């Protein structure tokens, strides 16, 4: 039995501190007329917190699971079924070719910046090229995290580092109703990745790194690379059981492997090559297939020029606009070749001596 190390988590909240945090959502004076109702809701929320009612709606797992009698979250089951359905659409040879086009910027004109991002403009250029190639486009604009009410991508809790089988596919850490960790967008995003024949990520550089909305999504996709599709095998989140499974031999299934990808990374001073390489390495590791040299773009727009005129700099840069189109064209052609079986034919099937 591998020792499970303890001692980091603080004690549960005391009742008074819980009250402060719960009522912070109702600080607007307009809520004061409903203070008695809020107090009653707080009592219910406190009971859910102290009893740890993470998943208030469950059903028996049923056939096909290691423990058919285990009570699985109905929300998790619904998410998994949507992913299974999306995977079937992806595998259907007569289904339309689909590309998931991801805007990694946190900026849009519906929130504090008051202006659209250059990332979104480059995405629109790529979108037009994909549609001209008769590709069905699904735009995932991660900037909605900063402008939409109650939309979240909650952070990864790092289950993988305890044991890979503890990381479930799809993620079962959320929603956690006892902790108020709800409205998790990833339940929808997993399905959209599974349905796509290719992914193109368009992203700016923030302080030499990926923007936080993009990084949140990346971290939560760890379950797509090695994740456990059967939470009953670990009785939910039982660390000891997960360690036993991993030590018995885990095959690290790549649930999204075989899709193509392209990248458009832009910045104004530094960091574009580092972020582009990081994104390429991540997608390569998950078993994605790059669409060639012209599909992985890193460029400066308005190099060392003022932020205020950056959109004008993009207006002038006809070359980078055309390069964005080329990323889309290269991905579109790769999707055609992948689905026709031409690309797989030249790639050797090799076993990994050290899967992880």
Secondary structure, DSSP 8 states (H G I E B T S, - for coil): --------S-----HHHHHHHHHGGG-SGGGGGGHHHHHHHHHHHHHHHHHT-S-SSEEE--TTSSSTTSEEEHHHHHHHHHHHHHHHHHH-TTS--EEEEEE-----TTSTT-S--HHHHHHHHHHHHHHHTT-EEEEEETTHHHHSTT-B------GGGT-GGGSBSS--S--BGGGTB--BTHHHHHHHHHH-SEEEEEEE-BTTB--HHHHHHHHHGGGGBT-BS-GGGGTTT-HHHHHHHHHH-----BTTTT-EEEEEEEESSS-HHHHHHHHHHHHHHTT-EE--GGGEEEEESSTT--GGGHHHHHHH-HHHHHHHHHHHHHHHHHHHHHHHTTTGGGS-----TT--
